[in-house]
Amino acid sequence: MKYLIILVITLISFSNQAQANTTIKLDTDEGYPYINLINKAQRVELRYVENDHQVTCKVSVQTLHNQYMGKEQTVSAKQFKKQPMAACLTRIKAKQILNML
């Protein structure tokens, strides 16, 4: 079953003078713990940059009182397209953040 999830996705463009930011909706069916994390957090951001067949990404989770910034990950574009949250945030870290909410 697919869930319609609103993730704020910010495209980061590394250039000398400019950055391009875009917000889009993302469909995913990743399930536990990612869907619970997205539903409980006030805001979830998935920031990524596409480079040929690789994607560099990181996840930011905000609640009313806390913010978690994940480590930057480099994953295949195919893996990112299939499961963006799981590719950019490990299941263990997602469970740890979920326990803090």
N, C-alpha and C positions, 0 to 999 in steps of 0.2 A: 504494500500500500504506500502510496506516495503522499507526503505531507507538503502542503504549501507553507514554506517558511520564509519569513522576511528576515533576511540577513543584510546588513549594511555592508556592501562590498565596495571598497575603495580601491580603485585602480591607481597604483603608484607608478608614475613614470619618472625614471631616473634620467634627468637631462640636466644640462648646465644651468638653465634658468627657469624652467617651468615644471609644474606637476599637474596632471589631469586627474580629476576626481569624478567618479560616476557611481551612482547608487542604483542598484537593480535588485529585483526579487529573484530568489533562487529556489528551484524545486529540488528536493532531495528526499531520499527514503532511508536515511542512515539509522534510524531507530535509537535505542538506548545506548549510551547515555546522552547522545547528542541532542535528540529531540527534547528530552527533559531539560537539558541545560539551556536550550534556546527558549523554551517556554517559561522557565523560572527567572532567567536573567532579565534585567531591564533593557539591556542592549548587547547584541553580539555583532562584532565586526570581523569580517574576513578580508584581510588585505592581501592582495596578490599582484604579481608581475609575471606575465607570460613571456618566455624566451624560447622560441622555436618549439622543441618538444618537452620543455621543462617549465615548471611553475615554481616560483619562490613565493611563499605565503606565510602568514602568521595570523593568529586569532586573538582578538581582544574581547573579554567578557566584562561587562559593567553591571554592578548592582547599585542599590541606593548608597551603600557605604563602602564598597570595595571595587577594585579593578584588577583584573588579571591580564597581563600581556604575555602571550605565549612566545616561545622561541621560534625564530625564523626557520622554516623547513624548505628544502628543495625536493620536489616530487615530480613524477612524470605527468605530462598534460592529460594523458588518458586516465590515470588514477585520480587526478584532481577533478576531472569532468564527471567521473562516476560517483565519487564520494568526497566532496570538497572539505567538509568538516573533519572527517576521519583522516584525510591526507595531511591536514595542517595542524591537527591537535590529536595527540595520542589518546587512546581510550583510557589509559590510566590517569592522565592529567584531567581529562574531561570528568571522570568520576570524582577525582579530588576536588575539583571546582564545584561540582554538583553537591558534594557533601558540605561545602562551605555556605551554600545558599539557603 
